[in-house]
Amino acid sequence: MANIEKAKDIQEEHRATPTSPGPELEKRFAVDTVHSDEAMTVLANYDGAIFGIREDLELTGNRYSMASSIFYLGFIGGAYPASQLAQRYPIERVAAGLVLVWGICLLSTAACQSWQGLYAQRLFLGFLEAGVSPIFMLIVGQFYRKDEQALMMGVWYSASGAHNWFFGAMEIYVYRRRSHGYTIGLCHLFFLPPDPIRAKGFDERERYIAVARLRVNNSGVRNKHFKKQQIFELLVDEKFWLVLVMGYLSMIAAAPVNSFVPIIVAGFGFNTLNTLLLLSPAGIVAGSLILGETYMPYKFPRMRTYVIFVCELTTIFAALLLWLLPRSALGGLLFGCYILCGFSGGWGILMGLSIANAAGYTKRAASLSGIYIGYCLVQFTGPSLFQSQDAPRYKPGFMAVVITSAVSALLSVVYRLVCIWDNKHRDKVGTVEAFEHAYEDDVTDKKV
């Protein structure tokens, strides 16, 4: 309870002094470095498809798909332990430890001599990486207001796109590409700000600004106590299940983006070098799309579900191009490959919604873990839709992407209607959303 008491003390000491937007802006943090490094895990298979990993490790038949899927099986196993560690122990130390061991494990990719060894390495890699994104989302929830959180998720994913472009274009050797994750783990041990209460470099006045600006979130200051009541509330929250299903359906498109686009482009008849050059702009396009998509709801309030809908339409359009265009239409097919990742911006906004609409620290942590388990399930099952006999066009897979993205788009409309109904019901019964002490008392939107 130390953080809660400290938050109350800080607010009582400085409550009489008003804050202004200028100092607030100075106290915001960007925590996108590790998420951009997470892209290296995907690139291990992504670039490997171009440079012969399938032949070298005998990834024949559907073994290549399973090499992508098994990573997320480990992810599922590691999600709950990571969330518990992050709640019970200093979150910056947990994050640093995970990233350190994750970097060492990623280095071991070069030592894999068979497909069995690759399977084992990627299973353990997924187990270690399970805590990275949820932990950093929890940190975002401790520093940013609701209207800022979706944009910060976009910054993360746009950083991944830029990182993919940089290393894809330069193609620095494997050892340099992967060993720097180890160094970044050490940096986060010493420099990662876990929450406004314990962030280094703040005086008491600045801590008050960082804490006070988040009271509107009603999301609860970080504490180490697991509250079962908040878990029960989450399980009957229809918004949680809607986000879970939307995320699952929209991320079906991640399978071709993460693993099969290089095979598709190489199937156009290009050699290794030209395939790599043609894929290089994809990172910039992805980063720009994601950043633009998540900036829109930040600039224009109450637009998040509309932007999610448009993101899904972008992916549907790209999948239709890759499904229906003739092989001779190389320009259109490449364009489809570049914009297929349009769903990623919607995923970032969904993560922002899951934080913004889940008050209470335990509820928010459990919500993120649950959504990431759904994310892992779709990453595990999604590649199975892209069978080796369908290469390089994968028409059945892209048909599935069109259908699931369309359903996800419709569910975003349902989510909006549910939120409108909840708000009207709250107004009708006279419940005030920003009730007093919600942040420092760590209660949910239903005061559990």
C-alpha positions in Angstrom: 0.0 0.0 0.0 3.1 2.2 0.1 2.4 3.7 -3.4 -1.2 4.5 -2.5 -0.2 6.3 0.7 2.6 8.2 -1.0 0.1 9.3 -3.8 -2.3 10.6 -1.2 0.5 12.4 0.7 1.7 14.1 -2.5 -1.8 15.2 -3.5 -2.6 16.6 -0.1 0.7 18.5 0.1 0.4 20.2 -3.3 -3.4 20.2 -3.9 -3.8 23.9 -3.4 -1.4 24.8 -6.2 -3.0 24.7 -9.7 -1.3 22.9 -12.6 -1.1 24.1 -16.2 -0.7 22.2 -19.5 2.9 23.3 -20.0 4.4 21.4 -17.0 2.1 18.5 -17.7 3.6 18.1 -21.1 7.1 18.1 -19.7 6.3 15.2 -17.3 5.1 12.7 -20.0 7.3 9.8 -20.9 7.8 7.8 -24.1 8.5 4.0 -23.5 8.7 2.7 -27.1 12.2 1.4 -27.2 11.7 -2.1 -26.1 8.6 -2.6 -28.3 10.6 -1.6 -31.3 13.2 -4.2 -30.3 10.4 -6.8 -30.0 10.1 -6.7 -33.8 13.5 -8.5 -33.9 11.7 -11.7 -32.7 9.4 -11.5 -35.7 12.2 -10.6 -38.1 14.1 -13.7 -37.1 11.6 -15.7 -39.1 10.6 -12.9 -41.5 14.0 -12.3 -42.9 14.9 -16.0 -42.5 12.3 -16.9 -45.0 14.3 -14.8 -47.6 17.7 -16.0 -46.6 17.0 -19.8 -46.6 16.0 -20.7 -43.1 13.4 -23.1 -44.5 16.0 -25.0 -46.5 18.7 -24.9 -43.8 16.5 -26.2 -41.0 14.3 -28.4 -43.1 11.1 -26.4 -42.5 9.2 -28.3 -45.1 5.5 -28.7 -45.3 3.8 -26.7 -42.5 6.9 -26.7 -40.2 7.5 -23.1 -41.1 4.0 -22.1 -40.0 4.5 -24.0 -36.8 7.8 -22.3 -36.1 5.8 -19.0 -36.2 2.9 -20.4 -34.1 4.8 -22.2 -31.4 6.3 -18.9 -30.2 2.8 -17.8 -29.1 2.2 -21.1 -27.3 5.1 -20.1 -25.1 3.6 -16.6 -24.9 0.4 -18.0 -23.5 2.2 -19.9 -20.8 4.2 -16.8 -19.7 1.4 -14.2 -19.7 0.0 -15.0 -16.2 3.4 -15.4 -14.4 4.7 -12.2 -15.9 1.6 -10.2 -14.8 1.9 -11.6 -11.3 5.6 -10.8 -11.1 4.9 -7.2 -12.3 2.3 -6.7 -9.6 4.2 -8.2 -6.7 7.7 -6.9 -7.4 9.2 -3.6 -8.7 7.9 -3.4 -12.2 11.1 -1.9 -13.7 13.2 -4.8 -12.3 10.8 -7.4 -13.7 10.9 -5.7 -17.1 14.7 -5.5 -17.1 15.1 -9.1 -16.1 12.7 -10.3 -18.8 14.4 -8.3 -21.5 17.9 -9.4 -20.4 17.1 -13.1 -20.5 15.0 -12.5 -23.7 18.0 -11.0 -25.4 20.2 -13.9 -24.5 17.6 -16.4 -25.8 17.3 -14.4 -29.0 21.0 -14.7 -29.5 20.6 -18.5 -29.4 18.6 -18.4 -32.7 21.9 -18.6 -34.5 22.8 -21.9 -32.7 19.7 -23.7 -33.9 20.8 -26.6 -36.2 17.4 -28.3 -36.8 13.8 -27.5 -36.9 13.3 -29.3 -33.5 15.9 -27.0 -31.9 14.2 -23.9 -33.5 10.8 -25.0 -32.1 12.3 -25.3 -28.6 14.1 -22.0 -28.8 11.0 -20.1 -30.0 8.8 -21.7 -27.4 11.1 -20.4 -24.6 11.4 -17.1 -26.4 7.7 -16.6 -26.4 7.5 -17.5 -22.7 10.0 -14.7 -21.9 8.5 -12.1 -24.2 5.0 -12.6 -22.7 5.4 -10.0 -20.1 7.1 -7.2 -22.2 4.0 -5.6 -23.8 1.6 -6.0 -20.9 4.1 -4.5 -18.5 4.8 -1.5 -20.7 1.1 -1.0 -21.2 0.7 -0.9 -17.4 3.4 1.7 -17.2 1.7 3.7 -19.9 -1.5 3.6 -17.8 0.5 5.1 -14.9 1.8 8.1 -16.9 -0.8 9.0 -19.6 -4.4 10.1 -19.5 -7.1 8.2 -21.3 -7.0 10.5 -24.3 -3.3 10.0 -24.7 -3.0 6.3 -24.3 -4.1 5.2 -27.8 -1.5 7.5 -29.3 1.2 6.1 -27.2 0.3 2.6 -28.3 0.6 3.9 -31.8 4.1 5.3 -31.1 5.1 1.8 -30.0 3.9 0.0 -33.0 5.1 2.7 -35.4 8.5 2.3 -33.8 8.3 -1.4 -34.6 7.7 -0.5 -38.3 10.6 1.9 -38.4 12.8 -0.6 -36.8 11.8 -3.3 -39.3 12.6 -0.9 -42.1 16.0 0.1 -40.8 17.3 -3.4 -40.2 15.6 -4.8 -43.3 17.2 -2.1 -45.4 20.6 -2.2 -43.9 20.5 -6.0 -43.1 23.1 -5.7 -40.4 24.4 -9.2 -39.5 22.5 -11.3 -37.0 24.8 -10.9 -34.1 24.6 -7.2 -34.0 20.9 -7.2 -34.7 20.1 -9.4 -31.8 22.7 -8.7 -29.1 21.6 -5.1 -28.6 18.4 -6.4 -26.8 20.7 -7.5 -24.0 22.1 -4.0 -23.6 18.7 -2.5 -23.6 17.6 -4.7 -20.8 20.4 -3.3 -18.6 19.3 0.3 -19.6 15.8 -0.4 -18.5 17.0 -1.7 -15.1 18.5 1.6 -14.3 16.4 4.2 -16.3 12.9 2.8 -16.8 10.4 5.0 -14.8 7.9 2.5 -13.2 5.3 5.0 -12.0 5.0 8.7 -11.1 5.6 8.0 -7.4 9.0 6.4 -7.9 10.2 8.0 -11.1 13.7 9.4 -10.7 14.5 13.0 -11.5 11.2 14.5 -10.1 10.9 16.9 -7.3 7.8 16.8 -5.1 6.0 19.4 -7.1 6.6 17.5 -10.4 5.4 14.2 -8.8 2.2 16.0 -7.9 1.7 17.1 -11.5 2.3 13.6 -12.8 -0.1 12.1 -10.2 -2.8 14.8 -10.4 -3.1 14.8 -14.2 -4.2 11.1 -14.0 -7.0 11.5 -11.5 -9.4 11.8 -14.4 -8.6 8.3 -15.4 -10.1 6.7 -12.2 -7.7 3.8 -13.0 -6.0 3.3 -9.6 -2.4 3.9 -8.5 -0.1 0.8 -8.8 -0.3 -1.5 -5.7 0.9 -5.0 -4.9 -2.4 -6.4 -3.6 -4.3 -8.8 -5.8 -8.1 -8.0 -5.6 -10.3 -11.0 -6.5 -13.4 -8.8 -6.7 -11.9 -6.9 -9.6 -11.3 -10.2 -11.5 -14.9 -11.2 -11.0 -16.0 -7.8 -12.3 -13.8 -8.1 -15.3 -15.3 -11.5 -16.3 -18.8 -10.0 -16.5 -17.7 -6.9 -18.3 -19.1 -7.0 -21.9 -16.6 -4.4 -23.0 -13.7 -6.7 -22.1 -15.1 -9.6 -24.1 -15.8 -7.4 -27.1 -12.2 -6.1 -27.1 -11.0 -9.7 -26.8 -13.0 -10.9 -29.7 -12.2 -7.9 -31.9 -8.5 -8.3 -31.2 -8.6 -12.0 -32.0 -10.4 -11.5 -35.3 -8.4 -8.5 -36.4 -5.1 -10.2 -35.7 -5.8 -13.1 -38.1 -4.1 -10.7 -40.6 -0.9 -10.7 -38.5 0.0 -14.2 -39.9 0.8 -13.1 -43.4 2.3 -9.8 -42.2 4.7 -11.5 -39.8 5.7 -14.6 -41.7 4.3 -14.9 -45.2 4.7 -11.6 -47.0 8.4 -12.4 -47.9 7.3 -15.7 -49.5 4.5 -13.9 -51.4 6.9 -11.3 -52.8 9.6 -13.8 -53.6 6.9 -15.8 -55.4 6.7 -12.9 -57.9 9.9 -14.2 -59.3 12.4 -11.8 -57.7 15.8 -12.9 -56.4 16.8 -12.5 -52.7 18.3 -9.0 -53.0 15.4 -7.6 -55.0 12.9 -9.2 -52.6 14.6 -7.6 -49.7 14.7 -4.2 -51.4 11.0 -4.4 -52.3 10.1 -5.3 -48.6 12.2 -2.4 -47.2 9.5 0.3 -47.7 6.9 -1.9 -45.9 8.3 -0.9 -42.5 8.0 2.9 -43.3 4.5 2.4 -44.7 3.5 0.3 -41.6 5.0 2.9 -39.2 3.3 5.8 -40.9 -0.1 4.0 -41.1 0.0 3.1 -37.4 1.1 6.5 -36.2 -1.5 8.2 -38.4 -4.3 5.9 -37.3 -3.6 6.3 -33.6 -3.1 10.1 -33.9 -6.6 10.6 -35.3 -8.5 9.7 -32.0 -5.9 11.8 -30.0 -6.6 14.8 -32.2 -10.3 14.2 -32.6 -12.0 13.0 -29.3 -14.6 10.2 -29.3 -13.4 8.8 -32.7 -11.6 5.7 -31.6 -14.2 3.1 -32.7 -14.6 4.9 -36.0 -10.8 4.7 -36.6 -10.8 1.0 -35.7 -13.5 0.5 -38.3 -11.4 2.3 -41.0 -8.3 0.3 -40.0 -10.2 -2.9 -40.6 -11.4 -1.6 -44.0 -7.8 -1.0 -45.0 -6.8 -4.6 -44.2 -9.9 -5.9 -46.0 -8.9 -3.9 -49.1 -5.3 -5.2 -49.0 -6.5 -8.8 -48.6 -8.8 -8.4 -51.5 -6.0 -7.2 -53.7 -3.8 -10.1 -52.7 -6.6 -12.6 -53.1 -8.2 -11.4 -56.4 -5.6 -9.5 -58.5 -3.8 -11.5 -61.3 -0.2 -12.3 -61.0 0.7 -9.8 -63.7 -0.5 -6.8 -61.5 2.7 -6.6 -59.5 2.1 -3.0 -58.5 -1.3 -3.7 -57.0 0.0 -6.8 -55.3 2.9 -5.0 -53.7 0.6 -2.2 -52.6 -1.6 -4.8 -50.9 1.5 -6.2 -49.1 2.4 -2.8 -47.9 -1.0 -1.8 -46.5 -2.0 -5.2 -45.2 -0.8 -4.1 -41.7 -3.5 -1.4 -41.5 -5.1 -3.4 -38.7 -2.1 -2.7 -36.4 -3.3 0.9 -35.7 -6.7 -0.5 -34.7 -4.9 -3.0 -32.4 -3.0 -0.1 -30.7 -6.3 1.7 -30.2 -7.9 -1.4 -28.8 -5.1 -1.6 -26.2 -5.7 2.0 -25.3 -9.4 1.2 -24.9 -8.7 -1.7 -22.6 -6.6 0.5 -20.3 -9.0 3.5 -20.5 -12.1 1.5 -19.7 -10.7 -0.8 -17.0 -10.3 1.1 -13.7 -8.6 -0.7 -10.8 -5.0 -1.9 -11.0 -5.8 -5.6 -10.7 -8.6 -5.4 -13.2 -6.5 -3.5 -15.7 -3.6 -6.0 -15.3 -5.9 -8.9 -15.7 -7.6 -7.3 -18.7 -4.3 -6.8 -20.5 -3.2 -10.4 -19.7 -6.5 -11.8 -21.0 -6.3 -9.8 -24.2 -2.8 -10.9 -24.8 -3.7 -14.5 -24.3 -6.3 -14.0 -27.0 -3.6 -12.3 -29.1 -1.4 -15.4 -28.6 -4.2 -17.8 -29.5 -4.8 -16.1 -32.8 -1.0 -15.9 -33.5 -0.9 -19.7 -32.8 -3.8 -20.6 -35.0 -3.6 -17.9 -37.7 -0.6 -19.3 -39.6 -2.4 -22.6 -40.0 -4.8 -20.8 -42.4 -1.8 -20.3 -44.8 -0.9 -23.8 -45.9 2.2 -24.6 -47.9 0.2 -26.0 -50.8 -1.5 -22.6 -51.2 1.8 -20.7 -51.7 2.6 -18.2 -52.9 -0.9 -16.7 -53.3 -2.5 -18.2 -50.1 -6.0 -17.5 -51.4 -7.9 -19.4 -48.6 -5.9 -17.5 -46.0 -6.7 -14.1 -47.5 -10.3 -15.1 -47.8 -10.3 -15.7 -44.0 -8.6 -12.3 -43.4 -11.4 -10.6 -45.3 -14.1 -12.3 -43.3 -12.6 -11.9 -39.9 -11.6 -8.3 -40.5 -15.2 -7.5 -41.6 -16.6 -9.0 -38.4 -14.1 -7.1 -36.3 -15.1 -3.9 -38.0 -18.8 -4.6 -37.2 -18.0 -5.4 -33.5 -16.3 -2.0 -33.2 -19.7 -0.4 -33.9 -21.2 -2.7 -31.3 -18.6 -1.6 -28.8 -19.4 2.0 -29.5 -23.1 1.4 -28.9 -22.4 -0.4 -25.6 -20.3 2.5 -24.4 -23.1 5.0 -25.4 -25.7 2.9 -23.5 -23.4 2.7 -20.4 -22.9 6.4 -20.4 -26.6 7.1 -20.8 -27.4 4.7 -18.0 -24.7 6.3 -15.8 -26.1 9.8 -16.5 -29.7 8.6 -15.8 -28.9 7.2 -12.4 -26.7 10.2 -11.5 -23.4 8.4 -11.1 -20.4 10.6 -11.5 -17.6 9.1 -13.5 -14.7 11.0 -11.9 -15.6 10.2 -8.3 -13.3 11.5 -5.6 -10.2 9.5 -4.7 -10.8 6.9 -7.4 -7.2 7.1 -8.5 -5.4 6.9 -5.2 -7.9 4.4 -3.6 -7.5 1.9 -6.6 -11.2 1.2 -7.1 -12.8 0.3 -10.4 -15.5 2.1 -12.3 -18.0 0.1 -10.2 -16.1 1.0 -7.0 -14.8 -2.5 -6.2 
